Amino acid sequence: MTTKTTALAIMVVVVGWLGVLVGVTLISDDAPSVLVVFPSQEFLAHIPENVAILSATAYSVTLTSDDTDLARRLYQNGARLVLPAGLEGCFSRA
């Protein structure tokens, strides 16, 4: 395998993985919170009602809400990328 082929394969895996995460976030409300990556100042100024900020950095903000369709509402308010946050994953403890 050449370096170019390896780089392309890695890029396809990363884009596919992000696509799955975005899809899961849009169709499911199972995640207790969401991570908004690279939020704009305008987005931060217009965070929807009933949404709490759990943490914030220069590159992301973690939000939570009891309302349904949180990811969809965040995209409507200008979020660039919304990913699930706070899930225990495949190897969660019983």
PDB file of N, CA, C and O in Angstrom:
ATOM      1  N   MET A   1       0.843  -1.169   0.000  1.00  0.00           N
ATOM      2  CA  MET A   1       0.000   0.000   0.000  1.00  0.00           C
ATOM      3  C   MET A   1       0.896   1.243   0.000  1.00  0.00           C
ATOM      4  O   MET A   1       1.844   1.336   0.780  1.00  0.00           O
ATOM      5  N   THR A   2       0.591   2.169  -0.861  1.00  0.00           N
ATOM      6  CA  THR A   2       1.392   3.387  -0.928  1.00  0.00           C
ATOM      7  C   THR A   2       0.919   4.391   0.117  1.00  0.00           C
ATOM      8  O   THR A   2      -0.152   4.242   0.705  1.00  0.00           O
ATOM      9  N   THR A   3       1.725   5.396   0.331  1.00  0.00           N
ATOM     10  CA  THR A   3       1.373   6.437   1.294  1.00  0.00           C
ATOM     11  C   THR A   3       0.106   7.159   0.869  1.00  0.00           C
ATOM     12  O   THR A   3      -0.736   7.479   1.708  1.00  0.00           O
ATOM     13  N   LYS A   4      -0.038   7.415  -0.410  1.00  0.00           N
ATOM     14  CA  LYS A   4      -1.218   8.105  -0.924  1.00  0.00           C
ATOM     15  C   LYS A   4      -2.480   7.275  -0.682  1.00  0.00           C
ATOM     16  O   LYS A   4      -3.508   7.814  -0.272  1.00  0.00           O
ATOM     17  N   THR A   5      -2.407   5.980  -0.931  1.00  0.00           N
ATOM     18  CA  THR A   5      -3.541   5.083  -0.710  1.00  0.00           C
ATOM     19  C   THR A   5      -3.878   4.987   0.768  1.00  0.00           C
ATOM     20  O   THR A   5      -5.053   4.974   1.136  1.00  0.00           O
ATOM     21  N   THR A   6      -2.871   4.920   1.613  1.00  0.00           N
ATOM     22  CA  THR A   6      -3.090   4.856   3.056  1.00  0.00           C
ATOM     23  C   THR A   6      -3.749   6.141   3.557  1.00  0.00           C
ATOM     24  O   THR A   6      -4.684   6.088   4.356  1.00  0.00           O
ATOM     25  N   ALA A   7      -3.273   7.277   3.097  1.00  0.00           N
ATOM     26  CA  ALA A   7      -3.853   8.559   3.504  1.00  0.00           C
ATOM     27  C   ALA A   7      -5.313   8.653   3.053  1.00  0.00           C
ATOM     28  O   ALA A   7      -6.163   9.128   3.806  1.00  0.00           O
ATOM     29  N   LEU A   8      -5.602   8.210   1.845  1.00  0.00           N
ATOM     30  CA  LEU A   8      -6.973   8.221   1.337  1.00  0.00           C
ATOM     31  C   LEU A   8      -7.862   7.293   2.162  1.00  0.00           C
ATOM     32  O   LEU A   8      -8.996   7.650   2.480  1.00  0.00           O
ATOM     33  N   ALA A   9      -7.365   6.119   2.510  1.00  0.00           N
ATOM     34  CA  ALA A   9      -8.142   5.173   3.319  1.00  0.00           C
ATOM     35  C   ALA A   9      -8.442   5.747   4.698  1.00  0.00           C
ATOM     36  O   ALA A   9      -9.556   5.601   5.203  1.00  0.00           O
ATOM     37  N   ILE A  10      -7.466   6.392   5.304  1.00  0.00           N
ATOM     38  CA  ILE A  10      -7.676   7.012   6.621  1.00  0.00           C
ATOM     39  C   ILE A  10      -8.719   8.118   6.519  1.00  0.00           C
ATOM     40  O   ILE A  10      -9.589   8.227   7.383  1.00  0.00           O
ATOM     41  N   MET A  11      -8.642   8.932   5.483  1.00  0.00           N
ATOM     42  CA  MET A  11      -9.595  10.020   5.301  1.00  0.00           C
ATOM     43  C   MET A  11     -11.015   9.482   5.113  1.00  0.00           C
ATOM     44  O   MET A  11     -11.966  10.036   5.663  1.00  0.00           O
ATOM     45  N   VAL A  12     -11.158   8.406   4.338  1.00  0.00           N
ATOM     46  CA  VAL A  12     -12.475   7.809   4.119  1.00  0.00           C
ATOM     47  C   VAL A  12     -13.044   7.268   5.427  1.00  0.00           C
ATOM     48  O   VAL A  12     -14.235   7.427   5.692  1.00  0.00           O
ATOM     49  N   VAL A  13     -12.219   6.639   6.238  1.00  0.00           N
ATOM     50  CA  VAL A  13     -12.675   6.110   7.530  1.00  0.00           C
ATOM     51  C   VAL A  13     -13.110   7.247   8.455  1.00  0.00           C
ATOM     52  O   VAL A  13     -14.157   7.149   9.096  1.00  0.00           O
ATOM     53  N   VAL A  14     -12.331   8.313   8.533  1.00  0.00           N
ATOM     54  CA  VAL A  14     -12.666   9.439   9.410  1.00  0.00           C
ATOM     55  C   VAL A  14     -13.951  10.119   8.957  1.00  0.00           C
ATOM     56  O   VAL A  14     -14.819  10.409   9.782  1.00  0.00           O
ATOM     57  N   VAL A  15     -14.085  10.377   7.669  1.00  0.00           N
ATOM     58  CA  VAL A  15     -15.302  11.022   7.150  1.00  0.00           C
ATOM     59  C   VAL A  15     -16.507  10.104   7.365  1.00  0.00           C
ATOM     60  O   VAL A  15     -17.578  10.582   7.738  1.00  0.00           O
ATOM     61  N   GLY A  16     -16.356   8.820   7.140  1.00  0.00           N
ATOM     62  CA  GLY A  16     -17.442   7.876   7.381  1.00  0.00           C
ATOM     63  C   GLY A  16     -17.847   7.831   8.846  1.00  0.00           C
ATOM     64  O   GLY A  16     -19.035   7.805   9.167  1.00  0.00           O
ATOM     65  N   TRP A  17     -16.858   7.821   9.732  1.00  0.00           N
ATOM     66  CA  TRP A  17     -17.126   7.799  11.165  1.00  0.00           C
ATOM     67  C   TRP A  17     -17.865   9.061  11.598  1.00  0.00           C
ATOM     68  O   TRP A  17     -18.829   8.982  12.359  1.00  0.00           O
ATOM     69  N   LEU A  18     -17.424  10.222  11.122  1.00  0.00           N
ATOM     70  CA  LEU A  18     -18.115  11.475  11.447  1.00  0.00           C
ATOM     71  C   LEU A  18     -19.532  11.479  10.889  1.00  0.00           C
ATOM     72  O   LEU A  18     -20.456  11.972  11.537  1.00  0.00           O
ATOM     73  N   GLY A  19     -19.709  10.930   9.684  1.00  0.00           N
ATOM     74  CA  GLY A  19     -21.041  10.843   9.101  1.00  0.00           C
ATOM     75  C   GLY A  19     -21.982  10.002   9.935  1.00  0.00           C
ATOM     76  O   GLY A  19     -23.143  10.365  10.123  1.00  0.00           O
ATOM     77  N   VAL A  20     -21.491   8.884  10.436  1.00  0.00           N
ATOM     78  CA  VAL A  20     -22.311   8.030  11.308  1.00  0.00           C
ATOM     79  C   VAL A  20     -22.678   8.776  12.593  1.00  0.00           C
ATOM     80  O   VAL A  20     -23.826   8.723  13.034  1.00  0.00           O
ATOM     81  N   LEU A  21     -21.715   9.467  13.189  1.00  0.00           N
ATOM     82  CA  LEU A  21     -21.992  10.211  14.415  1.00  0.00           C
ATOM     83  C   LEU A  21     -23.017  11.318  14.191  1.00  0.00           C
ATOM     84  O   LEU A  21     -23.910  11.509  15.016  1.00  0.00           O
ATOM     85  N   VAL A  22     -22.897  12.041  13.096  1.00  0.00           N
ATOM     86  CA  VAL A  22     -23.865  13.097  12.773  1.00  0.00           C
ATOM     87  C   VAL A  22     -25.241  12.484  12.567  1.00  0.00           C
ATOM     88  O   VAL A  22     -26.234  13.013  13.065  1.00  0.00           O
ATOM     89  N   GLY A  23     -25.312  11.377  11.840  1.00  0.00           N
ATOM     90  CA  GLY A  23     -26.591  10.708  11.614  1.00  0.00           C
ATOM     91  C   GLY A  23     -27.235  10.225  12.898  1.00  0.00           C
ATOM     92  O   GLY A  23     -28.437  10.401  13.101  1.00  0.00           O
ATOM     93  N   VAL A  24     -26.441   9.617  13.764  1.00  0.00           N
ATOM     94  CA  VAL A  24     -26.956   9.145  15.051  1.00  0.00           C
ATOM     95  C   VAL A  24     -27.475  10.320  15.880  1.00  0.00           C
ATOM     96  O   VAL A  24     -28.516  10.212  16.529  1.00  0.00           O
ATOM     97  N   THR A  25     -26.763  11.423  15.858  1.00  0.00           N
ATOM     98  CA  THR A  25     -27.175  12.592  16.625  1.00  0.00           C
ATOM     99  C   THR A  25     -28.500  13.139  16.110  1.00  0.00           C
ATOM    100  O   THR A  25     -29.340  13.576  16.897  1.00  0.00           O
ATOM    101  N   LEU A  26     -28.693  13.119  14.798  1.00  0.00           N
ATOM    102  CA  LEU A  26     -29.928  13.656  14.223  1.00  0.00           C
ATOM    103  C   LEU A  26     -31.141  12.754  14.425  1.00  0.00           C
ATOM    104  O   LEU A  26     -32.252  13.254  14.597  1.00  0.00           O
ATOM    105  N   ILE A  27     -30.950  11.433  14.408  1.00  0.00           N
ATOM    106  CA  ILE A  27     -32.110  10.535  14.483  1.00  0.00           C
ATOM    107  C   ILE A  27     -32.385  10.004  15.881  1.00  0.00           C
ATOM    108  O   ILE A  27     -33.420   9.375  16.104  1.00  0.00           O
ATOM    109  N   SER A  28     -31.487  10.240  16.824  1.00  0.00           N
ATOM    110  CA  SER A  28     -31.653   9.677  18.155  1.00  0.00           C
ATOM    111  C   SER A  28     -31.401  10.739  19.224  1.00  0.00           C
ATOM    112  O   SER A  28     -30.519  11.587  19.084  1.00  0.00           O
ATOM    113  N   ASP A  29     -32.184  10.673  20.279  1.00  0.00           N
ATOM    114  CA  ASP A  29     -31.978  11.561  21.426  1.00  0.00           C
ATOM    115  C   ASP A  29     -31.377  10.797  22.600  1.00  0.00           C
ATOM    116  O   ASP A  29     -31.556  11.195  23.751  1.00  0.00           O
ATOM    117  N   ASP A  30     -30.663   9.704  22.324  1.00  0.00           N
ATOM    118  CA  ASP A  30     -30.098   8.874  23.379  1.00  0.00           C
ATOM    119  C   ASP A  30     -28.915   9.511  24.095  1.00  0.00           C
ATOM    120  O   ASP A  30     -28.679   9.227  25.269  1.00  0.00           O
ATOM    121  N   ALA A  31     -28.180  10.357  23.415  1.00  0.00           N
ATOM    122  CA  ALA A  31     -27.015  10.989  24.042  1.00  0.00           C
ATOM    123  C   ALA A  31     -27.496  12.016  25.063  1.00  0.00           C
ATOM    124  O   ALA A  31     -28.386  12.814  24.768  1.00  0.00           O
ATOM    125  N   PRO A  32     -26.918  12.002  26.253  1.00  0.00           N
ATOM    126  CA  PRO A  32     -27.339  12.962  27.277  1.00  0.00           C
ATOM    127  C   PRO A  32     -26.938  14.405  26.967  1.00  0.00           C
ATOM    128  O   PRO A  32     -27.500  15.342  27.533  1.00  0.00           O
ATOM    129  N   SER A  33     -25.978  14.581  26.080  1.00  0.00           N
ATOM    130  CA  SER A  33     -25.542  15.926  25.701  1.00  0.00           C
ATOM    131  C   SER A  33     -24.964  15.873  24.290  1.00  0.00           C
ATOM    132  O   SER A  33     -24.786  14.799  23.715  1.00  0.00           O
ATOM    133  N   VAL A  34     -24.678  17.050  23.749  1.00  0.00           N
ATOM    134  CA  VAL A  34     -24.099  17.128  22.410  1.00  0.00           C
ATOM    135  C   VAL A  34     -22.888  18.049  22.434  1.00  0.00           C
ATOM    136  O   VAL A  34     -22.782  18.948  23.268  1.00  0.00           O
ATOM    137  N   LEU A  35     -21.990  17.805  21.511  1.00  0.00           N
ATOM    138  CA  LEU A  35     -20.778  18.599  21.360  1.00  0.00           C
ATOM    139  C   LEU A  35     -20.897  19.377  20.058  1.00  0.00           C
ATOM    140  O   LEU A  35     -21.028  18.783  18.988  1.00  0.00           O
ATOM    141  N   VAL A  36     -20.852  20.702  20.141  1.00  0.00           N
ATOM    142  CA  VAL A  36     -20.863  21.547  18.956  1.00  0.00           C
ATOM    143  C   VAL A  36     -19.419  21.952  18.686  1.00  0.00           C
ATOM    144  O   VAL A  36     -18.781  22.614  19.505  1.00  0.00           O
ATOM    145  N   VAL A  37     -18.917  21.545  17.526  1.00  0.00           N
ATOM    146  CA  VAL A  37     -17.522  21.791  17.178  1.00  0.00           C
ATOM    147  C   VAL A  37     -17.424  23.098  16.393  1.00  0.00           C
ATOM    148  O   VAL A  37     -18.236  23.358  15.506  1.00  0.00           O
ATOM    149  N   PHE A  38     -16.432  23.911  16.723  1.00  0.00           N
ATOM    150  CA  PHE A  38     -16.176  25.208  16.090  1.00  0.00           C
ATOM    151  C   PHE A  38     -17.416  26.106  16.072  1.00  0.00           C
ATOM    152  O   PHE A  38     -17.851  26.532  15.002  1.00  0.00           O
ATOM    153  N   PRO A  39     -17.991  26.399  17.246  1.00  0.00           N
ATOM    154  CA  PRO A  39     -19.177  27.264  17.264  1.00  0.00           C
ATOM    155  C   PRO A  39     -18.799  28.716  16.941  1.00  0.00           C
ATOM    156  O   PRO A  39     -17.769  29.219  17.388  1.00  0.00           O
ATOM    157  N   SER A  40     -19.644  29.360  16.169  1.00  0.00           N
ATOM    158  CA  SER A  40     -19.410  30.767  15.850  1.00  0.00           C
ATOM    159  C   SER A  40     -19.910  31.638  17.001  1.00  0.00           C
ATOM    160  O   SER A  40     -20.699  31.186  17.831  1.00  0.00           O
ATOM    161  N   GLN A  41     -19.454  32.872  17.047  1.00  0.00           N
ATOM    162  CA  GLN A  41     -19.908  33.799  18.082  1.00  0.00           C
ATOM    163  C   GLN A  41     -21.402  34.068  17.936  1.00  0.00           C
ATOM    164  O   GLN A  41     -22.103  34.229  18.935  1.00  0.00           O
ATOM    165  N   GLU A  42     -21.893  34.116  16.702  1.00  0.00           N
ATOM    166  CA  GLU A  42     -23.329  34.335  16.464  1.00  0.00           C
ATOM    167  C   GLU A  42     -24.143  33.163  17.011  1.00  0.00           C
ATOM    168  O   GLU A  42     -25.193  33.364  17.621  1.00  0.00           O
ATOM    169  N   PHE A  43     -23.653  31.925  16.789  1.00  0.00           N
ATOM    170  CA  PHE A  43     -24.335  30.753  17.326  1.00  0.00           C
ATOM    171  C   PHE A  43     -24.388  30.815  18.847  1.00  0.00           C
ATOM    172  O   PHE A  43     -25.436  30.573  19.446  1.00  0.00           O
ATOM    173  N   LEU A  44     -23.252  31.142  19.473  1.00  0.00           N
ATOM    174  CA  LEU A  44     -23.192  31.208  20.938  1.00  0.00           C
ATOM    175  C   LEU A  44     -24.128  32.278  21.495  1.00  0.00           C
ATOM    176  O   LEU A  44     -24.652  32.130  22.599  1.00  0.00           O
ATOM    177  N   ALA A  45     -24.335  33.339  20.749  1.00  0.00           N
ATOM    178  CA  ALA A  45     -25.233  34.408  21.206  1.00  0.00           C
ATOM    179  C   ALA A  45     -26.696  34.012  21.080  1.00  0.00           C
ATOM    180  O   ALA A  45     -27.557  34.622  21.714  1.00  0.00           O
ATOM    181  N   HIS A  46     -26.993  32.994  20.265  1.00  0.00           N
ATOM    182  CA  HIS A  46     -28.381  32.610  20.020  1.00  0.00           C
ATOM    183  C   HIS A  46     -28.648  31.140  20.352  1.00  0.00           C
ATOM    184  O   HIS A  46     -29.383  30.465  19.631  1.00  0.00           O
ATOM    185  N   ILE A  47     -28.062  30.652  21.428  1.00  0.00           N
ATOM    186  CA  ILE A  47     -28.339  29.277  21.863  1.00  0.00           C
ATOM    187  C   ILE A  47     -29.816  29.202  22.249  1.00  0.00           C
ATOM    188  O   ILE A  47     -30.310  30.069  22.971  1.00  0.00           O
ATOM    189  N   PRO A  48     -30.527  28.173  21.776  1.00  0.00           N
ATOM    190  CA  PRO A  48     -31.967  28.072  22.047  1.00  0.00           C
ATOM    191  C   PRO A  48     -32.288  28.035  23.545  1.00  0.00           C
ATOM    192  O   PRO A  48     -31.446  27.693  24.375  1.00  0.00           O
ATOM    193  N   GLU A  49     -33.523  28.398  23.854  1.00  0.00           N
ATOM    194  CA  GLU A  49     -34.002  28.315  25.238  1.00  0.00           C
ATOM    195  C   GLU A  49     -34.011  26.859  25.678  1.00  0.00           C
ATOM    196  O   GLU A  49     -34.049  25.955  24.844  1.00  0.00           O
ATOM    197  N   ASN A  50     -33.975  26.636  26.958  1.00  0.00           N
ATOM    198  CA  ASN A  50     -33.980  25.295  27.564  1.00  0.00           C
ATOM    199  C   ASN A  50     -32.750  24.476  27.200  1.00  0.00           C
ATOM    200  O   ASN A  50     -32.790  23.247  27.248  1.00  0.00           O
ATOM    201  N   VAL A  51     -31.658  25.141  26.838  1.00  0.00           N
ATOM    202  CA  VAL A  51     -30.405  24.464  26.540  1.00  0.00           C
ATOM    203  C   VAL A  51     -29.359  24.973  27.525  1.00  0.00           C
ATOM    204  O   VAL A  51     -29.153  26.180  27.658  1.00  0.00           O
ATOM    205  N   ALA A  52     -28.704  24.046  28.212  1.00  0.00           N
ATOM    206  CA  ALA A  52     -27.692  24.407  29.205  1.00  0.00           C
ATOM    207  C   ALA A  52     -26.296  24.144  28.659  1.00  0.00           C
ATOM    208  O   ALA A  52     -26.068  23.161  27.953  1.00  0.00           O
ATOM    209  N   ILE A  53     -25.372  25.024  28.990  1.00  0.00           N
ATOM    210  CA  ILE A  53     -23.973  24.853  28.611  1.00  0.00           C
ATOM    211  C   ILE A  53     -23.277  24.069  29.714  1.00  0.00           C
ATOM    212  O   ILE A  53     -23.232  24.508  30.864  1.00  0.00           O
ATOM    213  N   LEU A  54     -22.732  22.900  29.360  1.00  0.00           N
ATOM    214  CA  LEU A  54     -22.011  22.082  30.332  1.00  0.00           C
ATOM    215  C   LEU A  54     -20.536  22.453  30.397  1.00  0.00           C
ATOM    216  O   LEU A  54     -19.949  22.495  31.478  1.00  0.00           O
ATOM    217  N   SER A  55     -19.942  22.721  29.244  1.00  0.00           N
ATOM    218  CA  SER A  55     -18.545  23.146  29.196  1.00  0.00           C
ATOM    219  C   SER A  55     -18.304  23.858  27.874  1.00  0.00           C
ATOM    220  O   SER A  55     -19.043  23.683  26.905  1.00  0.00           O
ATOM    221  N   ALA A  56     -17.253  24.662  27.862  1.00  0.00           N
ATOM    222  CA  ALA A  56     -16.917  25.402  26.640  1.00  0.00           C
ATOM    223  C   ALA A  56     -15.415  25.581  26.554  1.00  0.00           C
ATOM    224  O   ALA A  56     -14.744  25.813  27.560  1.00  0.00           O
ATOM    225  N   THR A  57     -14.897  25.470  25.341  1.00  0.00           N
ATOM    226  CA  THR A  57     -13.496  25.752  25.056  1.00  0.00           C
ATOM    227  C   THR A  57     -13.472  26.689  23.853  1.00  0.00           C
ATOM    228  O   THR A  57     -14.521  27.096  23.353  1.00  0.00           O
ATOM    229  N   ALA A  58     -12.296  27.021  23.402  1.00  0.00           N
ATOM    230  CA  ALA A  58     -12.179  27.890  22.232  1.00  0.00           C
ATOM    231  C   ALA A  58     -12.663  27.176  20.964  1.00  0.00           C
ATOM    232  O   ALA A  58     -12.986  27.835  19.975  1.00  0.00           O
ATOM    233  N   TYR A  59     -12.717  25.845  20.980  1.00  0.00           N
ATOM    234  CA  TYR A  59     -13.038  25.086  19.779  1.00  0.00           C
ATOM    235  C   TYR A  59     -14.348  24.314  19.852  1.00  0.00           C
ATOM    236  O   TYR A  59     -14.798  23.776  18.840  1.00  0.00           O
ATOM    237  N   SER A  60     -14.969  24.247  21.026  1.00  0.00           N
ATOM    238  CA  SER A  60     -16.202  23.472  21.141  1.00  0.00           C
ATOM    239  C   SER A  60     -17.015  23.927  22.346  1.00  0.00           C
ATOM    240  O   SER A  60     -16.512  24.599  23.247  1.00  0.00           O
ATOM    241  N   VAL A  61     -18.273  23.542  22.333  1.00  0.00           N
ATOM    242  CA  VAL A  61     -19.149  23.777  23.469  1.00  0.00           C
ATOM    243  C   VAL A  61     -20.015  22.525  23.636  1.00  0.00           C
ATOM    244  O   VAL A  61     -20.527  21.977  22.659  1.00  0.00           O
ATOM    245  N   THR A  62     -20.170  22.083  24.881  1.00  0.00           N
ATOM    246  CA  THR A  62     -20.995  20.920  25.181  1.00  0.00           C
ATOM    247  C   THR A  62     -22.300  21.410  25.772  1.00  0.00           C
ATOM    248  O   THR A  62     -22.311  22.160  26.748  1.00  0.00           O
ATOM    249  N   LEU A  63     -23.407  20.976  25.167  1.00  0.00           N
ATOM    250  CA  LEU A  63     -24.737  21.450  25.550  1.00  0.00           C
ATOM    251  C   LEU A  63     -25.630  20.275  25.915  1.00  0.00           C
ATOM    252  O   LEU A  63     -25.408  19.148  25.473  1.00  0.00           O
ATOM    253  N   THR A  64     -26.641  20.554  26.727  1.00  0.00           N
ATOM    254  CA  THR A  64     -27.624  19.536  27.067  1.00  0.00           C
ATOM    255  C   THR A  64     -28.995  20.189  27.168  1.00  0.00           C
ATOM    256  O   THR A  64     -29.116  21.394  27.390  1.00  0.00           O
ATOM    257  N   SER A  65     -30.028  19.358  27.001  1.00  0.00           N
ATOM    258  CA  SER A  65     -31.399  19.828  27.103  1.00  0.00           C
ATOM    259  C   SER A  65     -32.308  18.636  27.302  1.00  0.00           C
ATOM    260  O   SER A  65     -32.007  17.532  26.847  1.00  0.00           O
ATOM    261  N   ASP A  66     -33.426  18.858  27.984  1.00  0.00           N
ATOM    262  CA  ASP A  66     -34.425  17.808  28.150  1.00  0.00           C
ATOM    263  C   ASP A  66     -35.357  17.744  26.946  1.00  0.00           C
ATOM    264  O   ASP A  66     -36.097  16.773  26.788  1.00  0.00           O
ATOM    265  N   ASP A  67     -35.327  18.762  26.103  1.00  0.00           N
ATOM    266  CA  ASP A  67     -36.187  18.804  24.918  1.00  0.00           C
ATOM    267  C   ASP A  67     -35.693  17.816  23.860  1.00  0.00           C
ATOM    268  O   ASP A  67     -34.516  17.459  23.831  1.00  0.00           O
ATOM    269  N   THR A  68     -36.597  17.387  23.004  1.00  0.00           N
ATOM    270  CA  THR A  68     -36.229  16.487  21.907  1.00  0.00           C
ATOM    271  C   THR A  68     -35.720  17.289  20.715  1.00  0.00           C
ATOM    272  O   THR A  68     -35.900  18.506  20.654  1.00  0.00           O
ATOM    273  N   ASP A  69     -35.096  16.616  19.786  1.00  0.00           N
ATOM    274  CA  ASP A  69     -34.560  17.226  18.555  1.00  0.00           C
ATOM    275  C   ASP A  69     -33.549  18.332  18.833  1.00  0.00           C
ATOM    276  O   ASP A  69     -33.541  19.355  18.149  1.00  0.00           O
ATOM    277  N   LEU A  70     -32.703  18.133  19.826  1.00  0.00           N
ATOM    278  CA  LEU A  70     -31.713  19.146  20.184  1.00  0.00           C
ATOM    279  C   LEU A  70     -30.755  19.400  19.025  1.00  0.00           C
ATOM    280  O   LEU A  70     -30.497  20.556  18.690  1.00  0.00           O
ATOM    281  N   ALA A  71     -30.229  18.361  18.415  1.00  0.00           N
ATOM    282  CA  ALA A  71     -29.265  18.542  17.327  1.00  0.00           C
ATOM    283  C   ALA A  71     -29.882  19.306  16.166  1.00  0.00           C
ATOM    284  O   ALA A  71     -29.254  20.210  15.615  1.00  0.00           O
ATOM    285  N   ARG A  72     -31.084  18.959  15.795  1.00  0.00           N
ATOM    286  CA  ARG A  72     -31.759  19.640  14.690  1.00  0.00           C
ATOM    287  C   ARG A  72     -31.950  21.125  15.002  1.00  0.00           C
ATOM    288  O   ARG A  72     -31.737  21.975  14.138  1.00  0.00           O
ATOM    289  N   ARG A  73     -32.350  21.432  16.234  1.00  0.00           N
ATOM    290  CA  ARG A  73     -32.536  22.837  16.620  1.00  0.00           C
ATOM    291  C   ARG A  73     -31.211  23.595  16.607  1.00  0.00           C
ATOM    292  O   ARG A  73     -31.169  24.769  16.240  1.00  0.00           O
ATOM    293  N   LEU A  74     -30.131  22.927  17.007  1.00  0.00           N
ATOM    294  CA  LEU A  74     -28.824  23.582  16.992  1.00  0.00           C
ATOM    295  C   LEU A  74     -28.362  23.863  15.572  1.00  0.00           C
ATOM    296  O   LEU A  74     -27.805  24.927  15.301  1.00  0.00           O
ATOM    297  N   TYR A  75     -28.589  22.914  14.653  1.00  0.00           N
ATOM    298  CA  TYR A  75     -28.247  23.160  13.248  1.00  0.00           C
ATOM    299  C   TYR A  75     -29.066  24.333  12.697  1.00  0.00           C
ATOM    300  O   TYR A  75     -28.545  25.155  11.943  1.00  0.00           O
ATOM    301  N   GLN A  76     -30.334  24.410  13.069  1.00  0.00           N
ATOM    302  CA  GLN A  76     -31.178  25.516  12.610  1.00  0.00           C
ATOM    303  C   GLN A  76     -30.686  26.857  13.136  1.00  0.00           C
ATOM    304  O   GLN A  76     -30.898  27.890  12.501  1.00  0.00           O
ATOM    305  N   ASN A  77     -30.028  26.847  14.298  1.00  0.00           N
ATOM    306  CA  ASN A  77     -29.508  28.078  14.883  1.00  0.00           C
ATOM    307  C   ASN A  77     -28.075  28.381  14.454  1.00  0.00           C
ATOM    308  O   ASN A  77     -27.477  29.333  14.956  1.00  0.00           O
ATOM    309  N   GLY A  78     -27.514  27.596  13.538  1.00  0.00           N
ATOM    310  CA  GLY A  78     -26.218  27.925  12.978  1.00  0.00           C
ATOM    311  C   GLY A  78     -25.043  27.076  13.420  1.00  0.00           C
ATOM    312  O   GLY A  78     -23.896  27.437  13.157  1.00  0.00           O
ATOM    313  N   ALA A  79     -25.296  25.958  14.086  1.00  0.00           N
ATOM    314  CA  ALA A  79     -24.191  25.078  14.471  1.00  0.00           C
ATOM    315  C   ALA A  79     -23.571  24.470  13.220  1.00  0.00           C
ATOM    316  O   ALA A  79     -24.280  24.119  12.277  1.00  0.00           O
ATOM    317  N   ARG A  80     -22.256  24.347  13.212  1.00  0.00           N
ATOM    318  CA  ARG A  80     -21.554  23.799  12.047  1.00  0.00           C
ATOM    319  C   ARG A  80     -21.480  22.279  12.090  1.00  0.00           C
ATOM    320  O   ARG A  80     -21.685  21.619  11.071  1.00  0.00           O
ATOM    321  N   LEU A  81     -21.188  21.719  13.264  1.00  0.00           N
ATOM    322  CA  LEU A  81     -21.055  20.268  13.421  1.00  0.00           C
ATOM    323  C   LEU A  81     -21.502  19.895  14.826  1.00  0.00           C
ATOM    324  O   LEU A  81     -20.955  20.392  15.810  1.00  0.00           O
ATOM    325  N   VAL A  82     -22.503  19.015  14.919  1.00  0.00           N
ATOM    326  CA  VAL A  82     -23.053  18.582  16.207  1.00  0.00           C
ATOM    327  C   VAL A  82     -22.816  17.084  16.330  1.00  0.00           C
ATOM    328  O   VAL A  82     -23.235  16.306  15.473  1.00  0.00           O
ATOM    329  N   LEU A  83     -22.137  16.684  17.409  1.00  0.00           N
ATOM    330  CA  LEU A  83     -21.816  15.277  17.657  1.00  0.00           C
ATOM    331  C   LEU A  83     -22.377  14.849  19.010  1.00  0.00           C
ATOM    332  O   LEU A  83     -22.549  15.687  19.895  1.00  0.00           O
ATOM    333  N   PRO A  84     -22.662  13.566  19.182  1.00  0.00           N
ATOM    334  CA  PRO A  84     -23.149  13.103  20.482  1.00  0.00           C
ATOM    335  C   PRO A  84     -22.049  13.180  21.540  1.00  0.00           C
ATOM    336  O   PRO A  84     -20.869  13.001  21.238  1.00  0.00           O
ATOM    337  N   ALA A  85     -22.446  13.443  22.762  1.00  0.00           N
ATOM    338  CA  ALA A  85     -21.491  13.505  23.878  1.00  0.00           C
ATOM    339  C   ALA A  85     -22.117  12.842  25.102  1.00  0.00           C
ATOM    340  O   ALA A  85     -23.334  12.870  25.287  1.00  0.00           O
ATOM    341  N   GLY A  86     -21.275  12.253  25.922  1.00  0.00           N
ATOM    342  CA  GLY A  86     -21.731  11.679  27.175  1.00  0.00           C
ATOM    343  C   GLY A  86     -22.222  10.253  27.087  1.00  0.00           C
ATOM    344  O   GLY A  86     -22.713   9.713  28.078  1.00  0.00           O
ATOM    345  N   LEU A  87     -22.105   9.627  25.928  1.00  0.00           N
ATOM    346  CA  LEU A  87     -22.498   8.223  25.822  1.00  0.00           C
ATOM    347  C   LEU A  87     -21.425   7.343  26.444  1.00  0.00           C
ATOM    348  O   LEU A  87     -20.239   7.669  26.390  1.00  0.00           O
ATOM    349  N   GLU A  88     -21.840   6.230  27.034  1.00  0.00           N
ATOM    350  CA  GLU A  88     -20.884   5.349  27.692  1.00  0.00           C
ATOM    351  C   GLU A  88     -20.108   4.476  26.713  1.00  0.00           C
ATOM    352  O   GLU A  88     -19.020   4.007  27.047  1.00  0.00           O
ATOM    353  N   GLY A  89     -20.627   4.250  25.535  1.00  0.00           N
ATOM    354  CA  GLY A  89     -19.913   3.467  24.536  1.00  0.00           C
ATOM    355  C   GLY A  89     -20.233   1.994  24.599  1.00  0.00           C
ATOM    356  O   GLY A  89     -21.114   1.567  25.345  1.00  0.00           O
ATOM    357  N   CYS A  90     -19.516   1.223  23.813  1.00  0.00           N
ATOM    358  CA  CYS A  90     -19.783  -0.208  23.681  1.00  0.00           C
ATOM    359  C   CYS A  90     -19.396  -1.000  24.917  1.00  0.00           C
ATOM    360  O   CYS A  90     -20.001  -2.035  25.197  1.00  0.00           O
ATOM    361  N   PHE A  91     -18.413  -0.543  25.652  1.00  0.00           N
ATOM    362  CA  PHE A  91     -17.905  -1.291  26.788  1.00  0.00           C
ATOM    363  C   PHE A  91     -18.322  -0.681  28.114  1.00  0.00           C
ATOM    364  O   PHE A  91     -17.532  -0.642  29.057  1.00  0.00           O
ATOM    365  N   SER A  92     -19.575  -0.199  28.193  1.00  0.00           N
ATOM    366  CA  SER A  92     -20.043   0.423  29.430  1.00  0.00           C
ATOM    367  C   SER A  92     -20.182  -0.633  30.529  1.00  0.00           C
ATOM    368  O   SER A  92     -20.399  -1.815  30.265  1.00  0.00           O
ATOM    369  N   ARG A  93     -20.052  -0.176  31.727  1.00  0.00           N
ATOM    370  CA  ARG A  93     -20.147  -1.071  32.888  1.00  0.00           C
ATOM    371  C   ARG A  93     -21.603  -1.332  33.203  1.00  0.00           C
ATOM    372  O   ARG A  93     -22.438  -0.440  33.057  1.00  0.00           O
ATOM    373  N   ALA A  94     -21.913  -2.515  33.623  1.00  0.00           N
ATOM    374  CA  ALA A  94     -23.299  -2.887  33.923  1.00  0.00           C
ATOM    375  C   ALA A  94     -23.685  -2.458  35.299  1.00  0.00           C
ATOM    376  O   ALA A  94     -24.817  -2.688  35.723  1.00  0.00           O
TER     377      ALA A  94
END
